[in-house]
Amino acid sequence: MGPATAIITLTGTLLTEFIGDRLKLDDIREMADQRKARPLMEGIGRQYGL
């Protein structure tokens, strides 16, 4: 899969008291640009895989 072959949209709420601030979103975008597999999990710990 190359760049721009799949676009997904994730909806949710950024809870700054638990995760940080809007700068964390920049970190997440940078991780996405690296195109490495990352774990995806819910706040309750449910894992959706890599």
N, C-alpha and C positions, 0 to 999 in steps of 0.2 A: 504494500500500500504506500503510495507516495503522498506528497503534500496535496492538500485540498481534495483528496479522493473521498473523504468522509467527513462530514461536519455533524457534530452532535451539540445539543444544547442541554445543559444541566440547570435545573431550577432549584432554588433552595434559599436558605437564609444564612448569612454569615453572622455567627454569634461571637462578637468580638471579645466577650468575657472569657470564652473558651479557646479561641483559635488565634486571636490577634486582630489586626486591623486590615484596611484595604490593601496595604502593602503585601500582605500574604497572597492576595489575588495575583499580584505581579509575579510572585514566586511560583505560583501554580501555572501561570502562563509560560514562564521560562521552562518549567519542567515539561510542559506540552511541546514546546519548541525543540526539546532534546529528542523527542520521538522514542522514548524508552518506555517499556511496559511498567506500569505502576499499579499497586493494589488499589482497588476501589471498595470502600466499605461505608456502611451507614454509621450514624452516630451511636447506634446501639451495638455495633460490633459485627453486624451481618456482612460477610465478605461476598463480593461479586466476582472475584478473580483478578487476574492480571491483564 
